[in-house]
Amino acid sequence: MRKVMALILTLVFVLGLASFAAADWEKCKACHNGKVAPDEAAMKAKFKTADEFVKAAMTSPNAMMKSQQGDEEVLKKTAAALGFK
């Protein structure tokens, strides 16, 4: 029984770490689905570079973006996950 509990706790821990390591874009997809906010294809068509993408996100007047505007590093990781250079 202890081995089973240890295995379960280990799996929970590993999966928890994996969720933190997931691409930041995964967090954004909930809103950036083409209905609430522009989807991946629309953003790739609109922005050509990571810097352009990050600047637009940081200066967006949309209230839904306020929580993301405080962390430029996360926005840079998201730009990389989307394939911006």
N, CA, C and O atoms as a GROMACS GRO file, in nm:
protein
  340
    1MET      N    1   0.082  -0.120   0.000
    1MET     CA    2   0.000   0.000   0.000
    1MET      C    3   0.087   0.127   0.000
    1MET      O    4   0.054   0.225  -0.066
    2ARG      N    5   0.196   0.124   0.073
    2ARG     CA    6   0.286   0.240   0.076
    2ARG      C    7   0.350   0.263  -0.060
    2ARG      O    8   0.370   0.378  -0.102
    3LYS      N    9   0.383   0.154  -0.129
    3LYS     CA   10   0.443   0.169  -0.262
    3LYS      C   11   0.344   0.232  -0.359
    3LYS      O   12   0.382   0.314  -0.443
    4VAL      N   13   0.218   0.192  -0.348
    4VAL     CA   14   0.116   0.248  -0.435
    4VAL      C   15   0.099   0.398  -0.406
    4VAL      O   16   0.092   0.479  -0.499
    5MET      N   17   0.094   0.435  -0.279
    5MET     CA   18   0.080   0.576  -0.243
    5MET      C   19   0.203   0.655  -0.289
    5MET      O   20   0.189   0.768  -0.338
    6ALA      N   21   0.320   0.598  -0.273
    6ALA     CA   22   0.442   0.665  -0.318
    6ALA      C   23   0.440   0.685  -0.468
    6ALA      O   24   0.480   0.790  -0.518
    7LEU      N   25   0.393   0.585  -0.541
    7LEU     CA   26   0.384   0.596  -0.686
    7LEU      C   27   0.284   0.705  -0.726
    7LEU      O   28   0.311   0.785  -0.815
    8ILE      N   29   0.170   0.706  -0.660
    8ILE     CA   30   0.068   0.808  -0.690
    8ILE      C   31   0.121   0.948  -0.661
    8ILE      O   32   0.104   1.039  -0.742
    9LEU      N   33   0.185   0.966  -0.547
    9LEU     CA   34   0.241   1.097  -0.513
    9LEU      C   35   0.349   1.139  -0.612
    9LEU      O   36   0.358   1.256  -0.648
   10THR      N   37   0.430   1.044  -0.654
   10THR     CA   38   0.535   1.073  -0.752
   10THR      C   39   0.473   1.118  -0.884
   10THR      O   40   0.519   1.215  -0.944
   11LEU      N   41   0.370   1.047  -0.928
   11LEU     CA   42   0.303   1.084  -1.053
   11LEU      C   43   0.239   1.223  -1.044
   11LEU      O   44   0.250   1.302  -1.138
   12VAL      N   45   0.174   1.251  -0.933
   12VAL     CA   46   0.113   1.382  -0.914
   12VAL      C   47   0.220   1.491  -0.918
   12VAL      O   48   0.200   1.595  -0.980
   13PHE      N   49   0.332   1.467  -0.853
   13PHE     CA   50   0.441   1.564  -0.851
   13PHE      C   51   0.497   1.586  -0.992
   13PHE      O   52   0.515   1.700  -1.034
   14VAL      N   53   0.524   1.479  -1.063
   14VAL     CA   54   0.582   1.488  -1.198
   14VAL      C   55   0.484   1.558  -1.293
   14VAL      O   56   0.525   1.644  -1.371
   15LEU      N   57   0.358   1.521  -1.287
   15LEU     CA   58   0.259   1.584  -1.374
   15LEU      C   59   0.241   1.732  -1.339
   15LEU      O   60   0.218   1.815  -1.427
   16GLY      N   61   0.251   1.764  -1.212
   16GLY     CA   62   0.243   1.903  -1.170
   16GLY      C   63   0.358   1.985  -1.226
   16GLY      O   64   0.337   2.096  -1.274
   17LEU      N   65   0.478   1.931  -1.222
   17LEU     CA   66   0.593   2.000  -1.279
   17LEU      C   67   0.579   2.013  -1.430
   17LEU      O   68   0.614   2.116  -1.487
   18ALA      N   69   0.528   1.911  -1.493
   18ALA     CA   70   0.512   1.915  -1.639
   18ALA      C   71   0.413   2.023  -1.679
   18ALA      O   72   0.430   2.087  -1.783
   19SER      N   73   0.311   2.044  -1.599
   19SER     CA   74   0.214   2.148  -1.634
   19SER      C   75   0.276   2.287  -1.625
   19SER      O   76   0.240   2.375  -1.702
   20PHE      N   77   0.370   2.307  -1.533
   20PHE     CA   78   0.438   2.436  -1.525
   20PHE      C   79   0.533   2.455  -1.642
   20PHE      O   80   0.557   2.568  -1.684
   21ALA      N   81   0.586   2.347  -1.693
   21ALA     CA   82   0.681   2.355  -1.803
   21ALA      C   83   0.613   2.361  -1.939
   21ALA      O   84   0.680   2.379  -2.040
   22ALA      N   85   0.482   2.345  -1.943
   22ALA     CA   86   0.409   2.348  -2.070
   22ALA      C   87   0.428   2.484  -2.136
   22ALA      O   88   0.449   2.585  -2.069
   23ALA      N   89   0.422   2.482  -2.266
   23ALA     CA   90   0.438   2.607  -2.340
   23ALA      C   91   0.337   2.710  -2.292
   23ALA      O   92   0.221   2.677  -2.265
   24ASP      N   93   0.381   2.834  -2.282
   24ASP     CA   94   0.294   2.939  -2.232
   24ASP      C   95   0.174   2.962  -2.323
   24ASP      O   96   0.070   3.011  -2.278
   25TRP      N   97   0.187   2.927  -2.449
   25TRP     CA   98   0.076   2.941  -2.541
   25TRP      C   99  -0.043   2.858  -2.496
   25TRP      O  100  -0.158   2.896  -2.520
   26GLU      N  101  -0.019   2.746  -2.432
   26GLU     CA  102  -0.128   2.660  -2.385
   26GLU      C  103  -0.221   2.736  -2.291
   26GLU      O  104  -0.342   2.714  -2.292
   27LYS      N  105  -0.166   2.825  -2.212
   27LYS     CA  106  -0.248   2.906  -2.120
   27LYS      C  107  -0.331   3.008  -2.196
   27LYS      O  108  -0.440   3.044  -2.154
   28CYS      N  109  -0.279   3.054  -2.307
   28CYS     CA  110  -0.344   3.161  -2.383
   28CYS      C  111  -0.457   3.110  -2.472
   28CYS      O  112  -0.548   3.185  -2.507
   29LYS      N  113  -0.449   2.982  -2.508
   29LYS     CA  114  -0.545   2.926  -2.603
   29LYS      C  115  -0.690   2.937  -2.558
   29LYS      O  116  -0.780   2.943  -2.642
   30ALA      N  117  -0.714   2.941  -2.430
   30ALA     CA  118  -0.852   2.947  -2.381
   30ALA      C  119  -0.925   3.069  -2.436
   30ALA      O  120  -1.042   3.060  -2.474
   31CYS      N  121  -0.857   3.181  -2.442
   31CYS     CA  122  -0.919   3.303  -2.496
   31CYS      C  123  -0.884   3.324  -2.643
   31CYS      O  124  -0.968   3.370  -2.721
   32HIS      N  125  -0.762   3.290  -2.680
   32HIS     CA  126  -0.716   3.311  -2.818
   32HIS      C  127  -0.760   3.192  -2.904
   32HIS      O  128  -0.679   3.111  -2.949
   33ASN      N  129  -0.893   3.185  -2.924
   33ASN     CA  130  -0.952   3.075  -2.998
   33ASN      C  131  -1.023   3.120  -3.125
   33ASN      O  132  -1.086   3.040  -3.193
   34GLY      N  133  -1.011   3.248  -3.157
   34GLY     CA  134  -1.076   3.302  -3.276
   34GLY      C  135  -1.214   3.359  -3.248
   34GLY      O  136  -1.270   3.427  -3.333
   35LYS      N  137  -1.268   3.331  -3.132
   35LYS     CA  138  -1.400   3.384  -3.096
   35LYS      C  139  -1.386   3.497  -2.995
   35LYS      O  140  -1.440   3.606  -3.014
   36VAL      N  141  -1.314   3.471  -2.888
   36VAL     CA  142  -1.293   3.571  -2.784
   36VAL      C  143  -1.180   3.665  -2.822
   36VAL      O  144  -1.191   3.787  -2.806
   37ALA      N  145  -1.073   3.610  -2.873
   37ALA     CA  146  -0.954   3.686  -2.913
   37ALA      C  147  -0.895   3.618  -3.037
   37ALA      O  148  -0.928   3.503  -3.066
   38PRO      N  149  -0.807   3.688  -3.109
   38PRO     CA  150  -0.749   3.630  -3.231
   38PRO      C  151  -0.681   3.496  -3.202
   38PRO      O  152  -0.616   3.478  -3.100
   39ASP      N  153  -0.699   3.402  -3.294
   39ASP     CA  154  -0.636   3.271  -3.277
   39ASP      C  155  -0.492   3.274  -3.328
   39ASP      O  156  -0.443   3.377  -3.375
   40GLU      N  157  -0.427   3.160  -3.319
   40GLU     CA  158  -0.285   3.150  -3.356
   40GLU      C  159  -0.261   3.194  -3.500
   40GLU      O  160  -0.168   3.270  -3.527
   41ALA      N  161  -0.344   3.148  -3.592
   41ALA     CA  162  -0.324   3.182  -3.734
   41ALA      C  163  -0.338   3.332  -3.757
   41ALA      O  164  -0.261   3.391  -3.833
   42ALA      N  165  -0.436   3.394  -3.692
   42ALA     CA  166  -0.456   3.538  -3.708
   42ALA      C  167  -0.338   3.617  -3.653
   42ALA      O  168  -0.296   3.717  -3.711
   43MET      N  169  -0.284   3.573  -3.541
   43MET     CA  170  -0.170   3.644  -3.483
   43MET      C  171  -0.045   3.625  -3.567
   43MET      O  172   0.036   3.717  -3.580
   44LYS      N  173  -0.027   3.506  -3.624
   44LYS     CA  174   0.089   3.483  -3.711
   44LYS      C  175   0.080   3.567  -3.838
   44LYS      O  176   0.183   3.609  -3.892
   45ALA      N  177  -0.041   3.592  -3.884
   45ALA     CA  178  -0.059   3.676  -4.002
   45ALA      C  179  -0.036   3.824  -3.969
   45ALA      O  180   0.013   3.901  -4.052
   46LYS      N  181  -0.071   3.863  -3.847
   46LYS     CA  182  -0.061   4.003  -3.807
   46LYS      C  183   0.080   4.044  -3.765
   46LYS      O  184   0.126   4.152  -3.801
   47PHE      N  185   0.147   3.958  -3.690
   47PHE     CA  186   0.279   3.991  -3.636
   47PHE      C  187   0.388   3.910  -3.707
   47PHE      O  188   0.369   3.791  -3.735
   48LYS      N  189   0.499   3.975  -3.736
   48LYS     CA  190   0.607   3.907  -3.808
   48LYS      C  191   0.724   3.869  -3.719
   48LYS      O  192   0.799   3.776  -3.750
   49THR      N  193   0.742   3.941  -3.607
   49THR     CA  194   0.856   3.913  -3.520
   49THR      C  195   0.810   3.898  -3.376
   49THR      O  196   0.700   3.940  -3.339
   50ALA      N  197   0.895   3.837  -3.295
   50ALA     CA  198   0.866   3.821  -3.153
   50ALA      C  199   0.856   3.956  -3.085
   50ALA      O  200   0.768   3.978  -3.001
   51ASP      N  201   0.945   4.048  -3.120
   51ASP     CA  202   0.943   4.181  -3.059
   51ASP      C  203   0.812   4.254  -3.089
   51ASP      O  204   0.756   4.321  -3.002
   52GLU      N  205   0.766   4.243  -3.212
   52GLU     CA  206   0.640   4.306  -3.251
   52GLU      C  207   0.523   4.245  -3.173
   52GLU      O  208   0.433   4.316  -3.126
   53PHE      N  209   0.524   4.114  -3.159
   53PHE     CA  210   0.420   4.043  -3.084
   53PHE      C  211   0.419   4.085  -2.937
   53PHE      O  212   0.314   4.116  -2.882
   54VAL      N  213   0.536   4.086  -2.875
   54VAL     CA  214   0.548   4.122  -2.733
   54VAL      C  215   0.506   4.267  -2.710
   54VAL      O  216   0.434   4.297  -2.615
   55LYS      N  217   0.550   4.357  -2.798
   55LYS     CA  218   0.514   4.499  -2.784
   55LYS      C  219   0.362   4.516  -2.793
   55LYS      O  220   0.304   4.592  -2.716
   56ALA      N  221   0.299   4.447  -2.887
   56ALA     CA  222   0.154   4.459  -2.902
   56ALA      C  223   0.082   4.405  -2.779
   56ALA      O  224  -0.017   4.464  -2.734
   57ALA      N  225   0.130   4.296  -2.725
   57ALA     CA  226   0.068   4.239  -2.605
   57ALA      C  227   0.087   4.330  -2.484
   57ALA      O  228  -0.005   4.349  -2.404
   58MET      N  229   0.205   4.387  -2.472
   58MET     CA  230   0.236   4.474  -2.357
   58MET      C  231   0.158   4.606  -2.362
   58MET      O  232   0.130   4.665  -2.258
   59THR      N  233   0.123   4.650  -2.480
   59THR     CA  234   0.054   4.779  -2.492
   59THR      C  235  -0.094   4.765  -2.526
   59THR      O  236  -0.161   4.865  -2.551
   60SER      N  237  -0.144   4.644  -2.528
   60SER     CA  238  -0.285   4.622  -2.561
   60SER      C  239  -0.376   4.693  -2.461
   60SER      O  240  -0.357   4.680  -2.340
   61PRO      N  241  -0.476   4.766  -2.511
   61PRO     CA  242  -0.570   4.831  -2.420
   61PRO      C  243  -0.678   4.736  -2.369
   61PRO      O  244  -0.758   4.772  -2.282
   62ASN      N  245  -0.681   4.616  -2.422
   62ASN     CA  246  -0.783   4.518  -2.382
   62ASN      C  247  -0.764   4.478  -2.237
   62ASN      O  248  -0.656   4.438  -2.196
   63ALA      N  249  -0.869   4.490  -2.160
   63ALA     CA  250  -0.863   4.459  -2.016
   63ALA      C  251  -0.826   4.313  -1.990
   63ALA      O  252  -0.769   4.281  -1.885
   64MET      N  253  -0.858   4.225  -2.082
   64MET     CA  254  -0.827   4.083  -2.064
   64MET      C  255  -0.678   4.056  -2.070
   64MET      O  256  -0.632   3.951  -2.023
   65MET      N  257  -0.601   4.147  -2.126
   65MET     CA  258  -0.457   4.129  -2.138
   65MET      C  259  -0.381   4.185  -2.018
   65MET      O  260  -0.260   4.162  -2.007
   66LYS      N  261  -0.447   4.255  -1.930
   66LYS     CA  262  -0.378   4.321  -1.818
   66LYS      C  263  -0.298   4.222  -1.733
   66LYS      O  264  -0.188   4.254  -1.688
   67SER      N  265  -0.352   4.104  -1.711
   67SER     CA  266  -0.282   4.006  -1.626
   67SER      C  267  -0.154   3.955  -1.691
   67SER      O  268  -0.063   3.909  -1.621
   68GLN      N  269  -0.145   3.963  -1.823
   68GLN     CA  270  -0.026   3.915  -1.894
   68GLN      C  271   0.078   4.024  -1.916
   68GLN      O  272   0.194   3.994  -1.942
   69GLN      N  273   0.038   4.147  -1.907
   69GLN     CA  274   0.127   4.258  -1.941
   69GLN      C  275   0.238   4.281  -1.839
   69GLN      O  276   0.334   4.352  -1.869
   70GLY      N  277   0.227   4.224  -1.723
   70GLY     CA  278   0.329   4.244  -1.622
   70GLY      C  279   0.448   4.151  -1.634
   70GLY      O  280   0.545   4.166  -1.560
   71ASP      N  281   0.442   4.056  -1.725
   71ASP     CA  282   0.550   3.958  -1.736
   71ASP      C  283   0.598   3.945  -1.880
   71ASP      O  284   0.549   3.861  -1.955
   72GLU      N  285   0.692   4.027  -1.916
   72GLU     CA  286   0.745   4.028  -2.053
   72GLU      C  287   0.811   3.895  -2.088
   72GLU      O  288   0.807   3.853  -2.203
   73GLU      N  289   0.872   3.830  -1.990
   73GLU     CA  290   0.940   3.702  -2.014
   73GLU      C  291   0.841   3.595  -2.060
   73GLU      O  292   0.872   3.516  -2.150
   74VAL      N  293   0.723   3.592  -1.998
   74VAL     CA  294   0.620   3.496  -2.039
   74VAL      C  295   0.574   3.526  -2.181
   74VAL      O  296   0.552   3.434  -2.260
   75LEU      N  297   0.560   3.652  -2.213
   75LEU     CA  298   0.519   3.689  -2.348
   75LEU      C  299   0.626   3.649  -2.451
   75LEU      O  300   0.593   3.607  -2.562
   76LYS      N  301   0.753   3.662  -2.414
   76LYS     CA  302   0.861   3.620  -2.504
   76LYS      C  303   0.858   3.468  -2.525
   76LYS      O  304   0.880   3.420  -2.636
   77LYS      N  305   0.832   3.394  -2.418
   77LYS     CA  306   0.822   3.248  -2.430
   77LYS      C  307   0.703   3.209  -2.516
   77LYS      O  308   0.710   3.115  -2.595
   78THR      N  309   0.595   3.282  -2.502
   78THR     CA  310   0.476   3.256  -2.583
   78THR      C  311   0.507   3.285  -2.730
   78THR      O  312   0.467   3.209  -2.819
   79ALA      N  313   0.576   3.394  -2.756
   79ALA     CA  314   0.614   3.427  -2.894
   79ALA      C  315   0.700   3.316  -2.953
   79ALA      O  316   0.683   3.279  -3.069
   80ALA      N  317   0.792   3.263  -2.874
   80ALA     CA  318   0.878   3.154  -2.921
   80ALA      C  319   0.795   3.028  -2.948
   80ALA      O  320   0.818   2.957  -3.046
   81ALA      N  321   0.698   3.002  -2.861
   81ALA     CA  322   0.612   2.884  -2.879
   81ALA      C  323   0.529   2.896  -3.006
   81ALA      O  324   0.495   2.795  -3.068
   82LEU      N  325   0.496   3.019  -3.044
   82LEU     CA  326   0.420   3.042  -3.166
   82LEU      C  327   0.508   3.043  -3.290
   82LEU      O  328   0.459   3.045  -3.403
   83GLY      N  329   0.639   3.041  -3.269
   83GLY     CA  330   0.732   3.035  -3.382
   83GLY      C  331   0.785   3.168  -3.429
   83GLY      O  332   0.850   3.176  -3.534
   84PHE      N  333   0.759   3.275  -3.354
   84PHE     CA  334   0.814   3.405  -3.389
   84PHE      C  335   0.963   3.408  -3.360
   84PHE      O  336   1.010   3.348  -3.263
   85LYS      N  337   1.037   3.476  -3.443
   85LYS     CA  338   1.183   3.488  -3.426
   85LYS      C  339   1.217   3.629  -3.383
   85LYS      O  340   1.334   3.661  -3.363
   0.00000   0.00000   0.00000
